[in-house]
Amino acid sequence: MQEKFNRDHPFKPKIKLINSDCKYETSEDKYKRLSTPKSVEINRRLKKKELDDRIKLNEECTFKPYIGKEERENSNNQGHNRDREKVESRLYKLAEQLKEKREKLKREFQENSIKEFSFNPKIDENSKQLLLKYENKPLHERVSY
């Protein structure tokens, strides 16, 4: 019967023998793998992928622009230079300068507009002294309460 079977069924599958080098997962390892949350495994894979992408990007992007000495020092200090003024103080000083410039232009405009008028009142000496004393002061500083 065996001979008849071998004649009728000549196909014999090729079976790969197991090497002693193969590592099988032990039951403990399998339990650890299955008991860890899926999110931990996903995060591990994402971190590995990001690291691989960075390495690949660094290998592909070889261009490094020239940076001057000062810029290099600033980039090493991460842009925090202790000698520089704080942004608030710089902006405050700039606003003060603009305010003074505006006041100066306003005074010049007023003086030029006064020159256009032809009427000049006659003022005695006491009034002239008061006028010179309070000439450039704003009204709220000239008037006492």
C-alpha positions as CSV (number, residue, x, y, z in Angstrom):
1,M,0.0,0.0,0.0
2,Q,2.8,2.4,0.8
3,E,4.4,1.7,-2.5
4,K,1.1,2.4,-4.3
5,F,0.6,5.6,-2.4
6,N,4.2,6.8,-3.3
7,R,3.5,6.1,-7.0
8,D,0.1,7.8,-7.0
9,H,1.4,10.8,-5.0
10,P,4.9,11.7,-6.1
11,F,4.9,15.3,-4.7
12,K,6.9,15.7,-1.5
13,P,6.9,19.2,0.1
14,K,10.3,20.6,1.1
15,I,10.4,21.1,4.8
16,K,12.9,23.4,6.4
17,L,14.6,21.9,9.4
18,I,14.7,24.1,12.5
19,N,18.2,25.4,13.3
20,S,19.4,25.4,16.8
21,D,20.2,29.1,16.2
22,C,16.6,30.1,16.0
23,K,15.4,32.0,19.1
24,Y,12.0,31.3,20.3
25,E,10.1,33.6,22.5
26,T,9.8,32.3,26.0
27,S,6.4,32.4,27.7
28,E,7.7,35.1,30.0
29,D,8.8,37.3,27.1
30,K,5.5,36.7,25.3
31,Y,3.6,37.7,28.5
32,K,5.7,40.9,28.9
33,R,5.1,41.8,25.2
34,L,1.4,41.2,25.4
35,S,0.9,42.9,28.8
36,T,2.6,46.2,27.9
37,P,0.1,48.9,26.7
38,K,-0.2,49.5,23.0
39,S,0.4,53.2,23.5
40,V,3.9,52.6,25.0
41,E,4.8,50.5,21.9
42,I,3.4,53.1,19.6
43,N,5.4,55.9,21.3
44,R,8.6,53.9,21.2
45,R,8.1,53.3,17.4
46,L,7.3,57.0,16.8
47,K,10.5,58.1,18.7
48,K,12.6,55.6,16.8
49,K,11.1,56.8,13.5
50,E,11.7,60.5,14.3
51,L,15.3,59.7,15.2
52,D,15.8,57.8,12.0
53,D,14.2,60.6,10.0
54,R,16.6,63.2,11.7
55,I,19.6,61.0,11.0
56,K,18.5,60.6,7.4
57,L,17.8,64.3,7.0
58,N,21.3,65.2,8.4
59,E,22.9,62.8,6.0
60,E,21.0,64.3,3.0
61,C,21.2,68.0,4.0
62,T,24.9,68.7,3.9
63,F,24.7,72.5,3.3
64,K,25.8,74.6,6.2
65,P,25.7,78.4,5.7
66,Y,28.5,80.6,6.8
67,I,27.6,82.4,10.0
68,G,29.6,85.4,11.1
69,K,31.5,85.4,14.4
70,E,28.9,87.5,16.3
71,E,25.9,85.5,15.0
72,R,27.7,82.3,15.9
73,E,28.2,83.5,19.4
74,N,24.6,84.6,19.7
75,S,23.4,81.2,18.4
76,N,25.6,79.6,21.0
77,N,24.1,81.7,23.7
78,Q,20.7,81.0,22.2
79,G,20.1,84.7,21.6
80,H,20.3,85.7,25.2
81,N,22.9,88.4,25.4
82,R,22.9,89.9,28.9
83,D,24.4,93.2,27.6
84,R,21.4,94.0,25.6
85,E,18.6,96.0,27.0
86,K,15.3,94.5,27.7
87,V,12.7,94.9,25.1
88,E,10.4,96.9,27.4
89,S,13.0,99.5,28.3
90,R,14.1,99.9,24.6
91,L,10.5,100.5,23.5
92,Y,9.9,102.9,26.4
93,K,12.9,105.0,25.4
94,L,11.8,105.0,21.8
95,A,8.3,106.1,22.8
96,E,9.8,109.0,24.9
97,Q,11.9,110.1,22.0
98,L,8.9,110.1,19.7
99,K,6.9,112.1,22.2
100,E,9.6,114.7,22.5
101,K,9.9,115.0,18.8
102,R,6.1,115.4,18.5
103,E,6.1,118.1,21.1
104,K,8.9,120.0,19.4
105,L,7.1,119.9,16.1
106,K,3.9,121.1,17.7
107,R,5.8,124.0,19.3
108,E,7.4,125.0,16.0
109,F,4.0,124.8,14.3
110,Q,2.5,127.1,16.9
111,E,5.3,129.5,16.7
112,N,5.1,129.7,12.9
113,S,1.3,130.2,13.1
114,I,1.8,133.0,15.6
115,K,4.2,134.8,13.3
116,E,1.5,134.9,10.6
117,F,-0.8,137.1,12.8
118,S,-0.2,140.9,12.5
119,F,-1.6,141.9,15.9
120,N,0.9,142.3,18.7
121,P,-0.4,143.5,22.1
122,K,1.5,146.0,24.2
123,I,2.8,144.2,27.3
124,D,4.4,145.7,30.4
125,E,7.6,144.4,31.9
126,N,6.0,142.2,34.6
127,S,3.9,140.5,31.9
128,K,6.9,139.9,29.7
129,Q,8.8,138.3,32.6
130,L,5.8,136.0,33.3
131,L,5.6,135.2,29.6
132,L,9.3,134.2,29.5
133,K,8.9,132.2,32.6
134,Y,6.0,130.1,31.4
135,E,6.7,130.2,27.6
136,N,7.1,126.5,26.8
137,K,5.2,125.0,29.7
138,P,1.8,123.3,29.0
139,L,-1.3,125.0,30.4
140,H,-1.9,122.5,33.2
141,E,1.6,123.2,34.6
142,R,1.1,127.0,34.4
143,V,-2.2,127.2,36.2
144,S,-2.2,126.7,40.0
145,Y,-5.2,125.2,41.6
